[in-house]
């Protein structure tokens, strides 16, 4: 069996899950290719994404596509990857496995919307994986969520998932059941919140704080540029510039944590944001879905 794991992983959690899967699958003699699209300048147009995929992705039976949950949704870059996938055939497998990592506040409708798009490409969603992970905003907040996760606590799920992958029918892929309905697990209230309130692009533009640079502290070392998940930072005439055009800042905090001099930060009322984050971590307010279990393998594989 040949498996491709395609990820967009700003904070590294989804890539960590991909590495765990790779290690377990290789121990079972499964060929694995991980394709990490983080920090790749490919997300401006669908044609650019598709060209990258065609030139990079090897022949496979199963494609796993993973990314982080952003405001109750799969990150839109991952959805772009799915929409750019060539149809099954000519080396492109017809079986799919959506994977999400999230900071335990809410996985929203991320798995369902990913699987629905995968089905639209002609693929069968044979499995799904939801993994609770370190909340990347914890790095700049007083409240820390899921420190060190995913780790050993995720290994039983990884092992279970790989055993189910081994059981997939590759001789006649249409015999495999699609699990789309299983991924529609949120309550009506939570689905309504995801669809009507949590529009990630709107929040990026009008709710989330924007990046600011303190020129008096910046030494133009380039660490923030190298860490930017969407590559929107650059140095122009010895000055760090935040590109206001596409791609938009996704508020992953990578540049902030990369700068040890404190030259780059969010222009925000930190006390207010800390209170809101702590409230959400405790399961209160608009943000949490209070779903259990937090980590799940979704399957119809016998």
ZANU-296276 format. One record per residue (C-alpha): residue number from 0; residue in one letter; x, y, z. Coordinates in nm, 4 decimals, always signed. Layout:
<rs>
<r NUM, "A", <X, Y, Z>> ...
</rs>
This chain:
<rs>
<r 0, "X", <+0.0000, +0.0000, +0.0000>> <r 1, "X", <+0.1139, +0.3542, -0.0805>> <r 2, "X", <-0.0010, +0.6459, +0.1336>> <r 3, "X", <+0.0452, +1.0202, +0.0929>> <r 4, "X", <+0.0018, +1.2530, +0.3904>> <r 5, "X", <-0.0576, +1.6098, +0.2733>> <r 6, "X", <-0.0433, +1.8720, +0.5486>> <r 7, "X", <-0.0553, +2.2427, +0.6179>> <r 8, "X", <+0.0835, +2.2787, +0.9695>> <r 9, "X", <+0.1621, +2.6329, +1.0900>> <r 10, "X", <+0.2210, +2.5363, +1.4534>> <r 11, "X", <+0.3680, +2.1942, +1.3785>> <r 12, "X", <+0.0979, +1.9842, +1.5474>> <r 13, "X", <-0.0472, +1.8323, +1.2308>> <r 14, "X", <+0.3006, +1.7590, +1.0980>> <r 15, "X", <+0.3797, +1.5856, +1.4278>> <r 16, "X", <+0.0743, +1.3623, +1.3821>> <r 17, "X", <+0.1867, +1.2931, +1.0250>> <r 18, "X", <+0.5303, +1.1848, +1.1520>> <r 19, "X", <+0.3694, +0.9561, +1.4098>> <r 20, "X", <+0.1543, +0.7996, +1.1382>> <r 21, "X", <+0.4530, +0.7655, +0.9079>> <r 22, "X", <+0.6560, +0.5814, +1.1713>> <r 23, "X", <+0.3742, +0.3398, +1.2534>> <r 24, "X", <+0.2824, +0.2752, +0.8896>> <r 25, "X", <+0.6411, +0.2141, +0.7858>> <r 26, "X", <+0.6687, -0.0446, +1.0633>> <r 27, "X", <+0.3821, -0.2214, +0.8832>> <r 28, "X", <+0.5601, -0.2049, +0.5448>> <r 29, "X", <+0.3389, +0.0744, +0.4139>> <r 30, "X", <+0.5102, +0.3226, +0.1811>> <r 31, "X", <+0.4543, +0.6787, +0.3043>> <r 32, "X", <+0.5194, +1.0214, +0.1543>> <r 33, "X", <+0.4670, +1.3321, +0.3676>> <r 34, "X", <+0.4083, +1.6533, +0.1724>> <r 35, "X", <+0.4300, +1.9607, +0.3954>> <r 36, "X", <+0.2842, +2.2717, +0.2298>> <r 37, "X", <+0.3614, +2.5058, +0.5197>> <r 38, "X", <+0.5696, +2.8095, +0.4145>> <r 39, "X", <+0.5168, +2.7283, +0.0463>> <r 40, "X", <+0.4217, +3.0156, -0.1834>> <r 41, "X", <+0.1468, +2.8218, -0.3562>> <r 42, "X", <-0.1828, +2.9407, -0.2082>> <r 43, "X", <-0.2552, +3.2439, -0.4253>> <r 44, "X", <-0.4298, +3.0516, -0.7056>> <r 45, "X", <-0.5813, +2.7059, -0.7485>> <r 46, "X", <-0.3663, +2.6490, -1.0584>> <r 47, "X", <-0.0493, +2.7144, -0.8566>> <r 48, "X", <-0.1570, +2.4659, -0.5910>> <r 49, "X", <-0.2498, +2.2016, -0.8478>> <r 50, "X", <+0.0802, +2.2413, -1.0318>> <r 51, "X", <+0.2669, +2.1929, -0.7030>> <r 52, "X", <+0.0637, +1.8823, -0.6194>> <r 53, "X", <+0.1109, +1.7265, -0.9627>> <r 54, "X", <+0.4865, +1.7847, -0.9476>> <r 55, "X", <+0.5271, +1.6658, -0.5877>> <r 56, "X", <+0.2759, +1.3979, -0.4893>> <r 57, "X", <+0.3716, +1.0394, -0.5738>> <r 58, "X", <+0.1358, +0.7628, -0.6855>> <r 59, "X", <-0.0749, +0.6401, -0.3966>> <r 60, "X", <-0.3750, +0.4357, -0.2873>> <r 61, "X", <-0.4789, +0.6553, +0.0070>> <r 62, "X", <-0.4364, +1.0285, +0.0539>> <r 63, "X", <-0.4484, +1.1748, +0.4048>> <r 64, "X", <-0.5046, +1.5497, +0.4224>> <r 65, "X", <-0.4495, +1.7278, +0.7509>> <r 66, "X", <-0.4452, +2.0693, +0.9059>> <r 67, "X", <-0.5374, +2.2760, +1.2092>> <r 68, "X", <-0.8807, +2.3958, +1.3115>> <r 69, "X", <-0.9141, +2.7733, +1.2899>> <r 70, "X", <-1.2299, +2.9201, +1.4447>> <r 71, "X", <-1.4419, +2.6040, +1.4124>> <r 72, "X", <-1.3306, +2.5359, +1.0539>> <r 73, "X", <-1.0533, +2.3495, +0.8789>> <r 74, "X", <-0.7987, +2.6115, +0.7831>> <r 75, "X", <-0.8930, +2.7464, +0.4419>> <r 76, "X", <-0.5493, +2.6653, +0.2961>> <r 77, "X", <-0.6233, +2.2963, +0.3547>> <r 78, "X", <-0.9627, +2.3361, +0.1897>> <r 79, "X", <-0.7822, +2.4963, -0.1057>> <r 80, "X", <-0.5515, +2.1936, -0.1234>> <r 81, "X", <-0.8506, +1.9609, -0.1371>> <r 82, "X", <-1.0224, +2.1642, -0.4087>> <r 83, "X", <-0.7024, +2.1589, -0.6160>> <r 84, "X", <-0.6629, +1.7797, -0.6040>> <r 85, "X", <-0.6733, +1.6066, -0.9434>> <r 86, "X", <-0.9513, +1.3518, -0.9828>> <r 87, "X", <-0.8695, +0.9912, -0.8843>> <r 88, "X", <-0.6897, +0.7936, -1.1534>> <r 89, "X", <-0.3477, +0.7990, -1.3183>> <r 90, "X", <-0.1779, +0.7367, -0.9851>> <r 91, "X", <-0.4106, +0.9499, -0.7752>> <r 92, "X", <-0.5868, +0.7312, -0.5193>> <r 93, "X", <-0.9606, +0.7201, -0.4687>> <r 94, "X", <-0.9488, +0.6771, -0.0901>> <r 95, "X", <-0.9210, +0.9720, +0.1489>> <r 96, "X", <-0.8616, +1.0332, +0.5179>> <r 97, "X", <-0.9149, +1.3841, +0.6600>> <r 98, "X", <-0.7131, +1.4713, +0.9726>> <r 99, "X", <-0.7561, +1.7651, +1.2092>> <r 100, "X", <-0.5585, +1.8885, +1.5074>> <r 101, "X", <-0.7113, +2.1417, +1.7443>> <r 102, "X", <-0.6583, +2.2983, +2.0852>> <r 103, "X", <-0.9565, +2.1204, +2.2434>> <r 104, "X", <-1.1833, +2.4275, +2.2517>> <r 105, "X", <-1.3807, +2.3204, +1.9447>> <r 106, "X", <-1.3178, +2.1102, +1.6355>> <r 107, "X", <-1.6252, +2.2742, +1.4848>> <r 108, "X", <-1.7326, +2.1421, +1.1465>> <r 109, "X", <-1.3749, +2.1041, +1.0210>> <r 110, "X", <-1.3742, +1.7282, +0.9612>> <r 111, "X", <-1.7152, +1.7301, +0.7977>> <r 112, "X", <-1.6434, +2.0165, +0.5573>> <r 113, "X", <-1.3088, +1.8600, +0.4616>> <r 114, "X", <-1.4672, +1.5213, +0.3955>> <r 115, "X", <-1.7487, +1.6780, +0.1957>> <r 116, "X", <-1.4977, +1.8496, -0.0331>> <r 117, "X", <-1.2965, +1.5279, -0.0641>> <r 118, "X", <-1.6124, +1.3464, -0.1677>> <r 119, "X", <-1.6759, +1.6165, -0.4285>> <r 120, "X", <-1.3361, +1.5314, -0.5821>> <r 121, "X", <-1.4555, +1.1734, -0.6371>> <r 122, "X", <-1.2892, +1.0201, -0.3330>> <r 123, "X", <-1.4261, +0.7940, -0.0597>> <r 124, "X", <-1.3686, +0.9108, +0.2969>> <r 125, "X", <-1.2753, +0.5779, +0.4515>> <r 126, "X", <-1.1536, +0.7109, +0.7880>> <r 127, "X", <-1.1236, +1.0338, +0.9845>> <r 128, "X", <-0.8959, +1.1482, +1.2659>> <r 129, "X", <-0.9496, +1.4184, +1.5277>> <r 130, "X", <-0.6550, +1.4848, +1.7598>> <r 131, "X", <-0.6437, +1.7200, +2.0595>> <r 132, "X", <-0.3183, +1.9160, +2.0495>> <r 133, "X", <-0.1329, +2.2049, +2.2060>> <r 134, "X", <-0.3240, +2.5255, +2.1420>> <r 135, "X", <-0.0743, +2.7414, +1.9552>> <r 136, "X", <-0.2178, +3.0650, +2.0965>> <r 137, "X", <-0.1044, +2.9349, +2.4364>> <r 138, "X", <+0.2459, +3.0470, +2.3458>> <r 139, "X", <+0.1476, +3.4114, +2.3875>> <r 140, "X", <-0.1286, +3.3674, +2.6467>> <r 141, "X", <-0.1158, +3.3192, +3.0237>> <r 142, "X", <-0.3374, +3.0099, +2.9976>> <r 143, "X", <-0.1703, +2.7007, +2.8510>> <r 144, "X", <-0.3793, +2.4312, +2.6801>> <r 145, "X", <-0.2603, +2.0750, +2.6071>> <r 146, "X", <+0.1101, +2.1390, +2.6627>> <r 147, "X", <+0.3202, +1.8692, +2.4938>> <r 148, "X", <+0.0315, +1.7279, +2.2934>> <r 149, "X", <+0.0064, +1.5321, +2.0764>> <r 150, "X", <+0.2361, +1.2855, +2.2481>> <r 151, "X", <+0.2136, +0.9408, +2.4004>> <r 152, "X", <-0.1573, +0.9903, +2.4752>> <r 153, "X", <-0.2195, +0.9908, +2.0979>> <r 154, "X", <-0.0301, +0.6668, +2.0260>> <r 155, "X", <-0.3279, +0.4299, +2.0855>> <r 156, "X", <-0.5315, +0.6305, +1.8341>> <r 157, "X", <-0.2467, +0.6287, +1.5828>> <r 158, "X", <-0.2059, +0.2517, +1.6249>> <r 159, "X", <-0.5802, +0.1942, +1.5861>> <r 160, "X", <-0.5949, +0.4116, +1.2751>> <r 161, "X", <-0.3070, +0.2300, +1.1068>> <r 162, "X", <-0.4624, -0.1100, +1.1800>> <r 163, "X", <-0.7809, +0.0111, +1.0112>> <r 164, "X", <-0.5842, +0.1449, +0.7141>> <r 165, "X", <-0.4317, -0.1999, +0.6657>> <r 166, "X", <-0.7828, -0.3491, +0.6435>> <r 167, "X", <-0.8965, -0.1207, +0.3598>> <r 168, "X", <-1.0083, -0.2942, +0.0406>> <r 169, "X", <-0.7706, -0.1872, -0.2362>> <r 170, "X", <-0.8855, -0.4482, -0.4870>> <r 171, "X", <-1.2231, -0.2793, -0.5272>> <r 172, "X", <-1.2200, +0.0625, -0.3642>> <r 173, "X", <-1.5945, +0.1107, -0.4149>> <r 174, "X", <-1.6488, -0.1609, -0.1550>> <r 175, "X", <-1.5173, +0.0792, +0.1096>> <r 176, "X", <-1.7863, +0.2772, +0.2927>> <r 177, "X", <-1.7816, +0.6564, +0.3037>> <r 178, "X", <-1.7972, +0.7925, +0.6600>> <r 179, "X", <-1.9123, +1.1472, +0.5767>> <r 180, "X", <-2.2248, +1.1156, +0.7928>> <r 181, "X", <-2.0139, +1.0055, +1.0920>> <r 182, "X", <-1.8244, +1.3334, +1.0754>> <r 183, "X", <-2.1404, +1.5407, +1.1119>> <r 184, "X", <-2.1145, +1.5109, +1.4914>> <r 185, "X", <-2.1691, +1.8662, +1.6135>> <r 186, "X", <-2.4988, +1.9803, +1.7635>> <r 187, "X", <-2.7284, +2.2040, +1.5605>> <r 188, "X", <-2.6262, +2.4971, +1.7834>> <r 189, "X", <-2.2548, +2.4403, +1.7239>> <r 190, "X", <-2.3024, +2.3972, +1.3488>> <r 191, "X", <-2.4997, +2.7206, +1.3395>> <r 192, "X", <-2.2216, +2.9024, +1.5266>> <r 193, "X", <-1.9605, +2.7712, +1.2839>> <r 194, "X", <-2.1561, +2.8748, +0.9771>> <r 195, "X", <-2.2925, +3.2121, +1.0896>> <r 196, "X", <-2.0368, +3.3495, +1.3344>> <r 197, "X", <-1.6953, +3.1975, +1.2753>> <r 198, "X", <-1.5940, +3.3113, +0.9282>> <r 199, "X", <-1.2148, +3.2927, +0.9508>> <r 200, "X", <-1.1426, +3.5527, +0.6814>> <r 201, "X", <-1.3833, +3.8016, +0.8417>> <r 202, "X", <-1.2262, +3.7461, +1.1829>> <r 203, "X", <-0.8782, +3.7900, +1.0364>> <r 204, "X", <-0.9725, +4.1240, +0.8856>> <r 205, "X", <-1.1991, +4.2742, +1.1504>> <r 206, "X", <-1.1645, +4.0916, +1.4846>> <r 207, "X", <-0.8145, +3.9501, +1.5304>> <r 208, "X", <-0.5345, +4.1949, +1.6209>> <r 209, "X", <-0.2841, +4.2873, +1.3530>> <r 210, "X", <+0.0923, +4.2385, +1.3526>> <r 211, "X", <+0.3084, +4.5410, +1.4396>> <r 212, "X", <+0.6867, +4.5790, +1.4242>> <r 213, "X", <+0.8945, +4.7762, +1.6742>> <r 214, "X", <+1.1762, +4.9044, +1.4537>> <r 215, "X", <+1.3831, +5.0034, +1.7577>> <r 216, "X", <+1.4108, +4.6358, +1.8564>> <r 217, "X", <+1.4309, +4.4760, +1.5116>> <r 218, "X", <+1.7831, +4.3747, +1.4002>> <r 219, "X", <+1.6678, +4.2349, +1.0616>> <r 220, "X", <+1.7889, +3.8837, +1.1449>> <r 221, "X", <+1.5160, +3.7245, +0.9302>> <r 222, "X", <+1.3964, +3.4700, +1.1876>> <r 223, "X", <+1.0381, +3.5944, +1.1632>> <r 224, "X", <+1.0528, +3.5758, +0.7832>> <r 225, "X", <+1.1714, +3.2155, +0.7897>> <r 226, "X", <+0.9035, +3.1186, +1.0416>> <r 227, "X", <+0.6050, +3.2834, +0.8701>> <r 228, "X", <+0.3644, +3.0076, +0.7688>> <r 229, "X", <+0.2332, +3.1974, +0.4672>> <r 230, "X", <+0.5525, +3.3885, +0.3780>> <r 231, "X", <+0.4136, +3.7430, +0.3949>> <r 232, "X", <+0.7094, +3.9077, +0.5711>> <r 233, "X", <+1.0130, +4.0483, +0.3898>> <r 234, "X", <+1.2944, +4.2989, +0.4335>> <r 235, "X", <+1.2830, +4.6014, +0.2046>> <r 236, "X", <+1.5597, +4.8643, +0.2220>> <r 237, "X", <+1.6788, +4.7279, +0.5588>> <r 238, "X", <+1.3276, +4.7449, +0.7031>> <r 239, "X", <+1.0972, +4.4581, +0.7966>> <r 240, "X", <+0.7775, +4.4846, +0.5944>> <r 241, "X", <+0.4458, +4.3139, +0.6628>> <r 242, "X", <+0.2855, +4.2528, +0.3230>> <r 243, "X", <-0.0759, +4.3731, +0.3408>> <r 244, "X", <-0.1739, +4.1899, +0.0238>> <r 245, "X", <-0.2284, +3.8159, -0.0218>> <r 246, "X", <-0.1619, +3.5908, +0.1525>> <r 247, "X", <-0.3273, +3.7296, +0.4650>> <r 248, "X", <-0.1783, +3.6820, +0.8112>> <r 249, "X", <-0.3293, +3.3678, +0.9658>> <r 250, "X", <-0.2415, +3.4627, +1.3264>> <r 251, "X", <-0.0421, +3.1458, +1.3910>> <r 252, "X", <+0.2038, +3.3361, +1.6196>> <r 253, "X", <+0.5071, +3.1750, +1.4552>> <r 254, "X", <+0.6787, +3.5075, +1.3857>> <r 255, "X", <+0.6116, +3.6373, +1.7371>> <r 256, "X", <+0.7591, +3.3328, +1.9073>> <r 257, "X", <+1.0547, +3.3239, +1.6655>> <r 258, "X", <+1.1611, +3.6761, +1.7639>> <r 259, "X", <+1.3431, +3.6639, +2.0974>> <r 260, "X", <+1.3891, +4.0421, +2.0991>> <r 261, "X", <+1.0176, +4.1230, +2.1168>> <r 262, "X", <+1.0290, +4.3256, +1.7964>> <r 263, "X", <+0.7111, +4.1789, +1.6502>> <r 264, "X", <+0.3786, +4.1363, +1.8260>> <r 265, "X", <+0.0034, +4.1708, +1.7966>> <r 266, "X", <-0.1394, +4.5187, +1.8450>> <r 267, "X", <-0.3910, +4.4086, +2.1067>> <r 268, "X", <-0.5278, +4.4478, +2.4558>> <r 269, "X", <-0.3498, +4.1422, +2.5953>> <r 270, "X", <-0.5438, +4.1486, +2.9235>> <r 271, "X", <-0.8761, +4.1319, +2.7395>> <r 272, "X", <-0.7592, +3.8527, +2.5071>> <r 273, "X", <-0.6160, +3.6550, +2.7992>> <r 274, "X", <-0.9491, +3.6701, +2.9817>> <r 275, "X", <-1.1378, +3.5525, +2.6736>> <r 276, "X", <-0.8895, +3.2703, +2.6098>> <r 277, "X", <-0.9027, +3.1523, +2.9733>> <r 278, "X", <-1.2824, +3.1543, +2.9634>> <r 279, "X", <-1.2851, +2.9441, +2.6456>> <r 280, "X", <-1.0294, +2.7008, +2.7903>> <r 281, "X", <-1.2611, +2.6474, +3.0870>> <r 282, "X", <-1.5497, +2.5611, +2.8533>> <r 283, "X", <-1.7436, +2.8849, +2.8876>> <r 284, "X", <-1.8604, +3.1461, +2.6399>> <r 285, "X", <-1.9234, +3.1407, +2.2670>> <r 286, "X", <-1.6079, +2.9620, +2.1519>> <r 287, "X", <-1.6210, +2.6109, +2.3095>> <r 288, "X", <-1.8310, +2.3224, +2.1794>> <r 289, "X", <-1.7567, +2.1074, +2.4882>> <r 290, "X", <-1.7309, +1.7953, +2.2741>> <r 291, "X", <-1.6209, +1.4559, +2.4055>> <r 292, "X", <-1.4134, +1.2591, +2.3464>> <r 293, "X", <-1.1583, +1.5163, +2.2408>> <r 294, "X", <-0.9631, +1.2750, +2.0173>> <r 295, "X", <-1.1342, +1.0164, +1.7953>> <r 296, "X", <-1.0743, +0.7754, +1.5071>> <r 297, "X", <-1.3864, +0.7790, +1.2882>> <r 298, "X", <-1.4375, +0.4552, +1.1001>> <r 299, "X", <-1.6753, +0.2011, +0.9508>> <r 300, "X", <-1.3928, -0.0458, +0.8944>> <r 301, "X", <-1.4805, -0.3781, +1.0562>> 
</rs>
